[in-house]
Amino acid sequence: MTRRSSLRAFAWVALLVVAGGAAAADATIRIDGAWARRALMLDGSGTGAVYAALVNPGGAADALLAAESDIAKSVEVHETFQDQGMAKMRPVKRIDVPPGKTVELKPGGYHIMLIGLTRDLKPGETVQLTLVFQHAGKIPVTAQVK
């Protein structure tokens, strides 16, 4: 092996080590078990909700900032809270996802509200949406309608 080919081989190995380390440090958010349902509303309005697990396998914190979908006129990140013994919902600006942790979007807690549905949510179908994170950016999600 010539000196030049040895240097070239060393450079490739160094590049792979650096790239591997960068990939591990930049691990992105993973969305597990996404599902949707039509929300029960007394006025019969077309709303729905999406739930999932937000998994952060990386070493840096991230946050869910927004959600987008063409299934509804408006898509909001919400939380359910108790007020004088009644469950209520309100929009939130962000949902923090700490490093190495999973945050559950679930009934009675954090969730994505689909307001003004453009079509009915039928069990067995899927809903396409995009979750927008502070660092991971836009992540496309397919949610199974239950």
Order of alpha helices (4+ residues) and beta strands (2+ residues): alpha-beta-beta-beta-beta-beta-beta-beta-beta-beta-beta
